[in-house]
Amino acid sequence: MVTKDYTAPSVFQPENLLREARRQKGIPDGNVPEICVLDPDGDICRAMVASGQARRNPFWACYHTDLYDVVHETETFGVVGCAVGAPFAVLVAEQLFASGCRFLVSVTSSGQIAQFGPTPCFILIDRALRDEGTSLHYAAPADFAEADAALVRRIAAGLANHVPAVPQGATWTTDAP
């Protein structure tokens, strides 16, 4: 049995992949927006492009996805559509952070472990039940992947008066993002 060293640095560096994509595709150096969104189904991305609210980011050097810049009021954020599957979503996330992203939101769907009410609904996820996911390779075994407690508290405070209410709880996941 192979013993995993969860503290060892990764042998994969997204900067190397981005450098080669830039060279091969003739993409100039530059940063992506500091706030980005992964849209696994691509619905948000397609709607923004169709309405003319999004333009392709000229600095995104990913081989397999496009990043679109969207301006909302005074904030620009990036949207990547169709980053489906945990390993691929992590690859895209690592490339986003290497390209200047500082805050990433993954918009997706999942199953409820405890019934919170009628669906569809929003849930502030504080932990995710782990299964066979990608994190098997980079995080020590545990039943749950726990969200940063301080971040969850801040988000919960910001959602305190949201209508409809946004409950806090667990979900099931293949756990990579």
Backbone as ProteinMPNN parsed JSONL, in Angstrom:
{"seq_chain_A": "MVTKDYTAPSVFQPENLLREARRQKGIPDGNVPEICVLDPDGDICRAMVASGQARRNPFWACYHTDLYDVVHETETFGVVGCAVGAPFAVLVAEQLFASGCRFLVSVTSSGQIAQFGPTPCFILIDRALRDEGTSLHYAAPADFAEADAALVRRIAAGLANHVPAVPQGATWTTDAP", "coords_chain_A": {"N_chain_A": [[0.845, -1.183, 0.0], [0.532, 2.196, -0.836], [1.786, 4.946, 0.902], [0.521, 8.081, 1.571], [1.8, 11.379, 1.521], [0.505, 14.001, 2.877], [1.415, 16.509, 3.372], [3.336, 17.092, 1.566], [4.709, 19.087, -1.08], [2.966, 19.919, -4.112], [3.601, 18.265, -7.197], [2.658, 19.165, -9.516], [2.382, 22.18, -11.174], [0.37, 24.856, -11.755], [1.164, 27.222, -12.973], [3.107, 26.485, -14.842], [1.642, 25.106, -16.804], [-0.023, 27.183, -17.675], [1.895, 28.97, -18.678], [2.866, 27.548, -20.906], [0.512, 27.302, -22.414], [0.013, 29.987, -22.982], [2.243, 30.542, -24.58], [1.901, 28.715, -26.738], [-0.611, 29.438, -27.743], [-0.419, 32.105, -28.217], [-1.181, 34.036, -26.291], [-1.39, 37.038, -24.486], [0.45, 38.21, -21.547], [-1.221, 38.863, -18.484], [-3.74, 39.632, -16.022], [-6.575, 37.869, -14.643], [-9.934, 38.723, -13.508], [-10.179, 39.556, -9.986], [-12.238, 38.381, -8.596], [-13.92, 35.461, -9.252], [-16.141, 33.104, -10.873], [-17.137, 29.764, -10.913], [-19.1, 28.097, -13.129], [-20.578, 25.37, -13.433], [-22.647, 24.193, -15.062], [-22.849, 25.994, -17.1], [-24.911, 27.736, -17.58], [-25.165, 30.375, -16.501], [-23.026, 31.655, -17.716], [-23.638, 31.365, -20.509], [-26.041, 32.852, -20.617], [-25.152, 35.429, -19.903], [-23.361, 35.998, -21.991], [-25.116, 35.836, -24.196], [-26.8, 37.998, -23.673], [-25.113, 40.088, -24.032], [-23.692, 41.011, -21.88], [-21.253, 40.013, -21.172], [-17.795, 39.662, -21.913], [-15.164, 38.027, -23.655], [-12.287, 37.167, -21.825], [-9.102, 38.391, -22.492], [-6.727, 37.418, -21.425], [-6.887, 34.906, -20.327], [-5.557, 31.767, -20.151], [-6.216, 29.082, -20.244], [-6.345, 25.782, -21.545], [-8.778, 24.48, -22.097], [-11.108, 25.9, -21.461], [-13.126, 28.911, -21.566], [-12.919, 32.199, -20.28], [-15.061, 34.652, -19.159], [-15.474, 38.134, -18.808], [-17.49, 40.001, -16.661], [-19.234, 42.908, -15.915], [-20.602, 44.29, -13.101], [-22.334, 46.809, -11.737], [-19.871, 48.506, -10.158], [-18.025, 46.529, -10.095], [-15.9, 44.071, -11.515], [-16.151, 40.764, -12.53], [-15.104, 37.384, -13.179], [-16.32, 34.691, -15.211], [-16.376, 31.255, -15.619], [-17.566, 28.841, -17.658], [-18.949, 25.516, -17.678], [-17.093, 23.878, -16.236], [-16.943, 21.02, -15.355], [-16.999, 18.311, -13.085], [-15.037, 17.132, -10.451], [-12.057, 16.832, -10.465], [-11.41, 18.33, -12.793], [-12.583, 20.817, -12.209], [-10.988, 21.591, -10.052], [-8.5, 21.822, -11.325], [-9.04, 24.001, -13.066], [-9.66, 25.927, -11.104], [-7.159, 26.145, -9.781], [-5.649, 27.227, -11.862], [-7.001, 29.637, -12.215], [-6.408, 30.964, -9.773], [-3.629, 31.145, -10.05], [-3.598, 32.965, -12.056], [-4.418, 35.392, -11.081], [-6.871, 35.52, -9.752], [-8.518, 36.0, -6.654], [-10.647, 35.364, -5.096], [-12.93, 32.831, -5.227], [-15.981, 31.562, -6.375], [-17.953, 28.734, -6.449], [-20.616, 27.784, -8.222], [-23.078, 25.526, -7.92], [-24.936, 22.447, -7.794], [-26.33, 20.27, -5.329], [-27.062, 17.448, -3.196], [-29.337, 17.369, -0.445], [-28.584, 16.505, 2.899], [-29.977, 16.619, 5.271], [-33.383, 17.427, 5.419], [-34.331, 20.649, 4.519], [-36.453, 22.041, 3.667], [-38.688, 23.006, 0.994], [-37.487, 22.362, -2.326], [-36.247, 24.037, -5.268], [-33.561, 25.387, -3.281], [-31.386, 27.587, -1.432], [-28.44, 26.805, 0.389], [-26.262, 27.489, 2.983], [-23.316, 26.055, 3.024], [-21.603, 24.347, 5.474], [-20.073, 22.151, 5.86], [-18.967, 19.214, 4.138], [-19.929, 16.007, 3.307], [-17.597, 13.597, 2.744], [-16.609, 11.48, 0.04], [-15.623, 9.476, -2.518], [-13.883, 11.339, -3.583], [-11.538, 13.659, -5.185], [-9.941, 14.792, -3.183], [-8.98, 12.725, -1.709], [-6.408, 12.343, -2.454], [-4.978, 14.538, -1.534], [-5.662, 15.367, 1.014], [-5.846, 14.362, 4.388], [-7.654, 11.413, 5.441], [-11.082, 11.834, 6.368], [-14.398, 12.105, 7.675], [-15.89, 14.371, 6.954], [-15.376, 17.28, 4.923], [-14.472, 20.256, 6.142], [-15.707, 23.552, 6.122], [-14.125, 26.784, 6.335], [-14.53, 28.03, 9.482], [-14.69, 30.714, 10.418], [-15.147, 32.116, 8.049], [-17.624, 31.027, 7.286], [-19.21, 31.995, 9.41], [-19.1, 34.768, 8.868], [-20.351, 34.913, 6.366], [-22.863, 33.877, 7.037], [-23.765, 35.89, 8.758], [-24.041, 37.964, 6.912], [-26.145, 36.97, 5.437], [-28.244, 36.937, 7.156], [-30.692, 38.386, 7.118], [-31.828, 37.628, 4.778], [-34.358, 36.928, 2.391], [-35.891, 34.365, 0.692], [-35.101, 32.627, 3.783], [-31.754, 31.448, 4.355], [-30.669, 28.467, 5.152], [-28.146, 26.847, 7.197], [-25.904, 24.147, 6.734], [-24.958, 20.701, 6.087], [-23.706, 18.975, 3.168], [-23.523, 16.506, 0.563], [-20.665, 15.485, -1.235], [-18.24, 15.092, -3.888], [-16.058, 16.331, -3.221], [-13.807, 17.92, -4.19], [-13.646, 20.862, -5.014]], "CA_chain_A": [[0.0, 0.0, 0.0], [1.279, 3.449, -0.924], [1.484, 5.903, 1.955], [0.466, 9.435, 1.028], [2.321, 12.46, 2.347], [-0.421, 15.089, 2.613], [2.101, 17.787, 3.55], [4.315, 17.268, 0.481], [4.284, 20.046, -2.107], [2.476, 19.332, -5.349], [4.551, 18.215, -8.31], [1.985, 19.867, -10.598], [2.345, 23.619, -10.981], [-0.489, 25.444, -12.787], [1.89, 28.271, -13.685], [3.785, 25.886, -15.99], [0.624, 24.845, -17.812], [-0.436, 28.482, -18.206], [3.006, 29.505, -19.482], [2.89, 26.849, -22.195], [-0.7, 27.668, -23.163], [0.248, 31.344, -23.506], [3.218, 30.455, -25.668], [1.343, 27.991, -27.879], [-1.808, 30.082, -28.273], [-0.156, 33.524, -28.431], [-1.985, 34.822, -25.354], [-0.522, 37.973, -23.761], [0.434, 38.191, -20.083], [-2.209, 39.727, -17.856], [-4.481, 38.98, -14.942], [-8.022, 37.696, -14.694], [-10.523, 39.453, -12.38], [-9.892, 39.006, -8.662], [-13.398, 37.589, -8.199], [-14.327, 34.592, -10.359], [-17.235, 32.172, -10.61], [-17.221, 28.532, -11.696], [-20.489, 27.828, -13.501], [-20.437, 24.041, -14.029], [-23.622, 23.907, -16.109], [-22.668, 26.965, -18.165], [-26.128, 28.533, -17.771], [-24.883, 31.783, -16.213], [-22.115, 32.108, -18.766], [-24.387, 31.495, -21.766], [-26.996, 33.958, -20.498], [-24.408, 36.693, -19.912], [-22.852, 36.191, -23.355], [-26.257, 36.081, -25.08], [-27.35, 39.329, -23.403], [-24.084, 41.095, -24.278], [-23.127, 41.48, -20.616], [-19.959, 39.373, -20.923], [-16.836, 39.636, -23.016], [-14.1, 37.044, -23.434], [-11.082, 37.725, -21.219], [-7.979, 38.146, -23.406], [-5.545, 36.925, -20.715], [-7.138, 33.571, -19.79], [-4.738, 30.865, -20.966], [-6.6, 27.684, -20.051], [-6.502, 25.041, -22.798], [-10.086, 23.848, -22.32], [-12.249, 26.731, -21.083], [-13.087, 30.348, -21.807], [-13.284, 33.028, -19.135], [-15.756, 35.86, -19.597], [-15.54, 39.23, -17.847], [-18.812, 40.583, -16.487], [-19.199, 44.083, -15.053], [-21.843, 44.533, -12.356], [-22.143, 48.086, -11.051], [-18.463, 48.912, -10.28], [-17.177, 45.338, -9.897], [-15.73, 43.131, -12.617], [-15.868, 39.4, -12.108], [-14.941, 36.439, -14.27], [-17.173, 33.505, -15.175], [-15.941, 30.12, -16.437], [-18.654, 27.893, -17.803], [-18.746, 24.096, -18.004], [-15.989, 23.231, -15.527], [-17.698, 19.933, -14.728], [-16.21, 17.223, -12.53], [-14.155, 17.623, -9.398], [-10.663, 17.041, -10.847], [-11.303, 19.419, -13.759], [-12.885, 22.064, -11.503], [-9.805, 21.949, -9.273], [-7.499, 22.284, -12.291], [-9.433, 25.348, -13.479], [-9.501, 26.796, -9.936], [-5.732, 26.403, -9.576], [-5.206, 28.131, -12.919], [-7.56, 30.955, -11.924], [-5.613, 31.588, -8.708], [-2.313, 31.47, -10.611], [-3.787, 34.043, -13.031], [-4.805, 36.633, -10.429], [-8.108, 35.396, -8.972], [-8.286, 35.975, -5.208], [-11.858, 34.857, -4.441], [-13.609, 31.983, -6.194], [-17.276, 31.014, -5.989], [-18.391, 27.637, -7.305], [-22.073, 27.688, -8.208], [-23.382, 24.169, -8.336], [-26.057, 21.862, -7.09], [-25.964, 19.086, -4.555], [-28.173, 16.87, -2.463], [-29.463, 17.682, 0.974], [-28.468, 15.388, 3.825], [-31.149, 16.815, 6.124], [-34.389, 18.214, 4.703], [-34.447, 22.021, 4.997], [-37.667, 22.641, 3.14], [-38.9, 22.714, -0.428], [-36.398, 22.664, -3.246], [-34.845, 24.355, -5.019], [-33.273, 26.35, -2.226], [-29.974, 27.844, -1.172], [-27.962, 26.368, 1.697], [-24.888, 27.868, 3.312], [-22.686, 24.77, 3.348], [-20.536, 24.464, 6.461], [-19.242, 20.95, 5.772], [-19.409, 18.33, 3.063], [-19.644, 14.588, 3.523], [-16.636, 13.154, 1.731], [-16.784, 10.141, -0.505], [-14.479, 8.991, -3.283], [-13.386, 12.477, -4.351], [-10.158, 14.003, -5.48], [-9.165, 15.131, -1.987], [-8.334, 11.5, -1.233], [-4.998, 12.437, -2.809], [-4.25, 15.659, -0.954], [-6.078, 15.655, 2.389], [-5.957, 13.164, 5.211], [-9.024, 10.901, 5.513], [-12.018, 12.377, 7.355], [-15.771, 11.943, 7.208], [-16.354, 15.622, 6.365], [-14.496, 18.402, 4.589], [-15.046, 21.364, 6.906], [-15.483, 24.91, 5.631], [-13.498, 27.68, 7.303], [-15.597, 28.444, 10.4], [-14.781, 32.176, 10.452], [-15.774, 32.532, 6.793], [-19.037, 30.641, 7.362], [-19.867, 32.954, 10.317], [-19.231, 36.06, 8.174], [-21.379, 34.776, 5.327], [-24.147, 33.717, 7.736], [-24.171, 37.218, 9.231], [-24.482, 38.708, 5.743], [-27.396, 36.386, 4.944], [-29.185, 36.842, 8.277], [-31.998, 38.964, 6.795], [-32.192, 37.238, 3.403], [-35.663, 36.296, 2.189], [-36.162, 33.438, 1.784], [-33.992, 32.317, 4.681], [-30.726, 30.533, 3.851], [-30.216, 27.64, 6.27], [-26.759, 26.382, 7.205], [-25.859, 22.719, 6.962], [-24.016, 19.839, 5.375], [-24.097, 18.42, 1.884], [-22.678, 15.425, 0.086], [-19.85, 15.962, -2.335], [-17.022, 14.358, -4.22], [-15.241, 17.162, -2.357], [-12.613, 18.605, -4.667], [-13.566, 22.315, -4.857]], "C_chain_A": [[0.887, 1.242, 0.0], [0.824, 4.37, 0.198], [1.551, 7.303, 1.361], [1.037, 10.419, 2.036], [1.503, 13.7, 2.034], [0.211, 16.461, 2.785], [3.113, 18.058, 2.442], [3.806, 18.286, -0.53], [3.864, 19.311, -3.38], [3.576, 19.31, -6.4], [3.966, 18.926, -9.528], [1.934, 21.351, -10.272], [1.514, 24.258, -12.085], [0.202, 26.541, -13.581], [2.589, 27.721, -14.926], [2.814, 25.619, -17.134], [0.179, 26.151, -18.472], [0.645, 29.088, -19.101], [3.018, 28.864, -20.862], [1.659, 27.172, -23.043], [-0.544, 29.062, -23.759], [1.181, 31.295, -24.709], [2.583, 29.829, -26.903], [0.175, 28.719, -28.534], [-1.627, 31.581, -28.524], [-0.983, 34.437, -27.541], [-1.061, 35.741, -24.556], [-0.596, 37.772, -22.248], [-0.599, 39.188, -19.578], [-2.979, 38.938, -16.822], [-5.961, 38.844, -15.266], [-8.612, 38.519, -13.553], [-10.228, 38.763, -11.046], [-11.033, 38.151, -8.129], [-13.829, 36.778, -9.413], [-15.392, 33.605, -9.892], [-17.063, 30.96, -11.502], [-18.695, 28.212, -11.882], [-20.525, 26.471, -14.195], [-21.416, 23.731, -15.161], [-23.496, 24.854, -17.292], [-23.858, 27.881, -18.385], [-25.883, 30.028, -17.561], [-24.05, 32.369, -17.346], [-22.865, 32.335, -20.089], [-25.358, 32.665, -21.725], [-26.287, 35.308, -20.56], [-23.865, 37.005, -21.304], [-23.997, 36.562, -24.293], [-26.83, 37.483, -24.9], [-26.344, 40.451, -23.65], [-23.44, 41.644, -23.022], [-21.734, 40.923, -20.335], [-19.088, 39.478, -22.161], [-15.697, 38.69, -22.64], [-12.859, 37.737, -22.884], [-9.878, 37.392, -22.089], [-6.752, 37.512, -22.747], [-5.696, 35.498, -20.185], [-6.488, 32.547, -20.703], [-5.061, 29.388, -20.756], [-6.801, 27.021, -21.413], [-7.954, 24.704, -23.116], [-11.304, 24.693, -21.978], [-12.043, 28.162, -21.557], [-13.505, 31.043, -20.523], [-13.906, 34.293, -19.69], [-15.767, 36.873, -18.475], [-16.949, 39.798, -17.859], [-18.662, 41.767, -15.544], [-20.58, 44.239, -14.431], [-21.6, 45.74, -11.466], [-20.679, 48.496, -11.22], [-17.503, 47.738, -10.195], [-17.113, 44.495, -11.164], [-15.44, 41.759, -12.036], [-15.793, 38.514, -13.336], [-15.849, 35.246, -14.089], [-16.595, 32.465, -16.128], [-17.083, 29.124, -16.47], [-18.15, 26.485, -18.069], [-17.471, 23.486, -17.428], [-16.599, 22.112, -14.69], [-16.757, 18.824, -14.27], [-15.153, 17.759, -11.591], [-12.705, 17.816, -9.838], [-10.495, 18.205, -11.827], [-11.586, 20.764, -13.1], [-11.688, 22.525, -10.679], [-8.695, 22.461, -10.195], [-7.798, 23.716, -12.716], [-9.256, 26.327, -12.316], [-8.036, 27.135, -9.693], [-5.192, 27.368, -10.627], [-5.769, 29.543, -12.71], [-6.735, 31.671, -10.857], [-4.219, 31.965, -9.203], [-2.392, 32.642, -11.586], [-4.305, 35.334, -12.408], [-6.105, 36.598, -9.658], [-7.739, 35.325, -7.486], [-9.465, 35.393, -4.444], [-12.656, 34.107, -5.491], [-14.901, 31.442, -5.611], [-17.615, 29.905, -6.97], [-19.895, 27.492, -7.146], [-22.42, 26.309, -8.734], [-24.611, 23.673, -7.602], [-25.565, 20.639, -6.333], [-27.203, 18.569, -3.85], [-28.169, 17.303, -1.02], [-29.285, 16.406, 1.79], [-29.644, 15.432, 4.798], [-32.113, 17.722, 5.367], [-34.52, 19.602, 5.327], [-35.739, 22.676, 4.547], [-37.784, 22.327, 1.668], [-37.677, 23.097, -1.267], [-36.987, 23.278, -4.509], [-34.708, 25.389, -3.91], [-31.767, 26.561, -2.153], [-29.652, 27.364, 0.232], [-26.54, 26.881, 1.861], [-24.203, 26.604, 3.817], [-21.525, 24.991, 4.314], [-19.621, 23.241, 6.49], [-19.826, 20.063, 4.672], [-18.983, 16.906, 3.383], [-18.759, 14.1, 2.391], [-16.937, 11.732, 1.297], [-15.51, 9.81, -1.265], [-13.706, 10.101, -3.991], [-11.885, 12.644, -4.445], [-9.332, 14.248, -4.225], [-8.556, 13.902, -1.317], [-6.818, 11.592, -1.444], [-4.258, 13.592, -2.149], [-4.678, 16.029, 0.464], [-6.25, 14.34, 3.139], [-7.422, 12.714, 5.297], [-9.82, 11.547, 6.653], [-13.416, 12.18, 6.79], [-16.275, 13.185, 6.47], [-15.184, 16.513, 5.972], [-15.166, 19.615, 5.226], [-14.712, 22.697, 6.243], [-14.812, 25.725, 6.728], [-14.594, 28.289, 8.18], [-15.772, 29.962, 10.435], [-15.464, 32.704, 9.192], [-17.266, 32.207, 6.808], [-19.8, 31.62, 8.262], [-20.095, 34.299, 9.625], [-20.326, 35.998, 7.109], [-22.757, 34.656, 5.964], [-24.659, 35.07, 8.236], [-24.693, 38.058, 8.067], [-25.804, 38.225, 5.187], [-28.513, 36.378, 5.992], [-30.577, 37.351, 7.932], [-32.473, 38.601, 5.4], [-33.555, 36.561, 3.387], [-35.653, 35.675, 0.808], [-34.902, 33.153, 2.6], [-33.033, 31.325, 4.02], [-30.222, 29.715, 5.036], [-28.752, 27.236, 6.105], [-26.751, 24.897, 7.471], [-24.867, 22.009, 6.08], [-24.585, 19.429, 4.02], [-23.206, 17.219, 1.603], [-21.872, 15.949, -1.085], [-18.79, 14.943, -2.695], [-15.835, 15.208, -3.812], [-14.061, 17.934, -2.932], [-12.635, 20.121, -4.506], [-13.594, 22.739, -3.389]], "O_chain_A": [[1.865, 1.323, 0.743], [-0.373, 4.554, 0.417], [2.538, 7.662, 0.719], [0.796, 10.313, 3.239], [1.765, 14.382, 1.044], [-0.377, 17.469, 2.393], [3.69, 19.144, 2.387], [2.608, 18.342, -0.808], [4.353, 18.22, -3.676], [4.388, 20.232, -6.478], [4.693, 19.253, -10.466], [1.484, 21.731, -9.191], [1.911, 24.209, -13.249], [-0.137, 26.77, -14.742], [2.662, 28.401, -15.949], [3.128, 25.876, -18.296], [0.024, 26.212, -19.692], [0.345, 29.651, -20.154], [3.164, 29.553, -21.872], [1.763, 27.299, -24.263], [-0.922, 29.295, -24.907], [0.93, 31.935, -25.73], [2.718, 30.364, -28.004], [-0.011, 28.628, -29.748], [-2.55, 32.253, -28.984], [-1.437, 35.492, -27.983], [-0.059, 35.283, -24.007], [-1.575, 37.234, -21.73], [-0.814, 40.235, -20.188], [-2.876, 37.713, -16.758], [-6.517, 39.605, -16.057], [-7.859, 38.979, -12.694], [-10.051, 37.546, -10.989], [-10.808, 37.28, -7.288], [-14.076, 37.338, -10.481], [-15.527, 33.313, -8.704], [-16.865, 31.097, -12.709], [-19.441, 28.075, -10.913], [-20.504, 26.415, -15.424], [-21.041, 23.067, -16.127], [-23.987, 24.55, -18.379], [-23.828, 28.722, -19.283], [-26.343, 30.851, -18.352], [-24.346, 33.447, -17.861], [-22.728, 33.391, -20.707], [-25.482, 33.396, -22.708], [-26.777, 36.232, -21.208], [-23.909, 38.154, -21.745], [-23.872, 37.491, -25.091], [-27.295, 38.092, -25.864], [-26.673, 41.628, -23.498], [-22.715, 42.637, -23.083], [-21.1, 41.32, -19.358], [-19.565, 39.397, -23.293], [-15.321, 38.57, -21.474], [-12.43, 38.766, -23.407], [-9.652, 36.221, -22.396], [-5.825, 37.107, -23.449], [-4.74, 34.936, -19.65], [-6.82, 32.46, -21.886], [-4.235, 28.531, -21.071], [-7.361, 27.627, -22.326], [-8.327, 24.646, -24.288], [-12.432, 24.247, -22.185], [-10.933, 28.567, -21.903], [-14.341, 30.539, -19.772], [-13.349, 34.93, -20.584], [-16.036, 36.529, -17.323], [-17.529, 40.044, -18.916], [-18.034, 41.648, -14.492], [-21.591, 44.31, -15.131], [-20.769, 45.703, -10.558], [-20.274, 48.811, -12.339], [-16.288, 47.933, -10.219], [-18.131, 44.236, -11.806], [-14.589, 41.61, -11.159], [-16.337, 38.837, -14.392], [-16.125, 34.828, -12.965], [-16.353, 32.753, -17.3], [-17.516, 28.625, -15.431], [-17.065, 26.29, -18.616], [-16.838, 22.656, -18.08], [-16.752, 22.24, -13.475], [-15.831, 18.449, -14.988], [-14.457, 18.725, -11.904], [-12.155, 18.891, -9.602], [-9.547, 18.981, -11.708], [-10.91, 21.749, -13.394], [-11.403, 23.721, -10.616], [-8.023, 23.439, -9.866], [-6.899, 24.557, -12.724], [-8.758, 27.435, -12.513], [-7.706, 28.29, -9.426], [-4.37, 28.23, -10.316], [-5.091, 30.53, -12.994], [-6.399, 32.845, -11.013], [-3.686, 33.003, -8.811], [-1.371, 33.249, -11.909], [-4.605, 36.284, -13.133], [-6.424, 37.564, -8.965], [-6.768, 34.669, -7.11], [-9.324, 34.976, -3.294], [-13.02, 34.671, -6.523], [-14.922, 30.928, -4.492], [-17.572, 30.109, -8.183], [-20.389, 27.127, -6.079], [-22.09, 25.969, -9.87], [-25.247, 24.427, -6.865], [-24.529, 20.056, -6.655], [-28.266, 19.188, -3.906], [-27.115, 17.571, -0.443], [-29.784, 15.347, 1.409], [-30.235, 14.398, 5.11], [-31.684, 18.689, 4.739], [-34.788, 19.723, 6.522], [-36.076, 23.765, 5.012], [-37.062, 21.476, 1.149], [-36.944, 24.032, -0.944], [-38.162, 23.044, -4.791], [-35.628, 26.162, -3.642], [-30.985, 25.811, -2.738], [-30.464, 27.49, 1.148], [-25.711, 26.718, 0.967], [-24.486, 26.141, 4.922], [-20.584, 25.726, 4.013], [-18.534, 23.28, 7.068], [-21.004, 20.153, 4.33], [-17.821, 16.643, 3.689], [-19.129, 14.182, 1.22], [-17.44, 10.908, 2.061], [-14.422, 9.863, -0.693], [-12.943, 9.82, -4.915], [-11.098, 11.89, -3.874], [-8.14, 13.941, -4.205], [-7.7, 14.038, -0.443], [-6.044, 10.99, -0.701], [-3.028, 13.632, -2.194], [-4.092, 16.935, 1.056], [-6.733, 13.347, 2.594], [-8.328, 13.544, 5.233], [-9.302, 11.772, 7.747], [-13.599, 12.098, 5.576], [-16.999, 13.072, 5.48], [-14.133, 16.497, 6.613], [-16.298, 19.956, 4.885], [-13.57, 22.935, 5.851], [-14.918, 25.395, 7.909], [-15.48, 28.982, 7.68], [-16.904, 30.444, 10.479], [-16.268, 33.634, 9.262], [-18.083, 33.027, 6.387], [-20.91, 32.031, 7.925], [-21.157, 34.903, 9.775], [-21.126, 36.924, 6.975], [-23.715, 35.264, 5.487], [-25.852, 35.357, 8.145], [-25.676, 38.783, 8.218], [-26.516, 38.987, 4.533], [-29.603, 35.868, 5.736], [-31.561, 36.793, 8.416], [-33.42, 39.201, 4.891], [-33.868, 35.736, 4.245], [-35.428, 36.384, -0.173], [-33.784, 33.41, 2.153], [-33.445, 30.475, 3.231], [-29.432, 30.212, 5.839], [-28.2, 27.281, 5.005], [-27.495, 24.414, 8.325], [-24.043, 22.633, 5.411], [-25.786, 19.528, 3.773], [-22.248, 16.96, 2.331], [-22.362, 16.781, -1.849], [-18.478, 14.046, -1.912], [-14.695, 14.812, -4.051], [-13.354, 18.577, -2.156], [-11.706, 20.655, -3.9], [-13.534, 23.932, -3.09]]}, "name": "protein", "num_of_chains": 1, "seq": "MVTKDYTAPSVFQPENLLREARRQKGIPDGNVPEICVLDPDGDICRAMVASGQARRNPFWACYHTDLYDVVHETETFGVVGCAVGAPFAVLVAEQLFASGCRFLVSVTSSGQIAQFGPTPCFILIDRALRDEGTSLHYAAPADFAEADAALVRRIAAGLANHVPAVPQGATWTTDAP"}
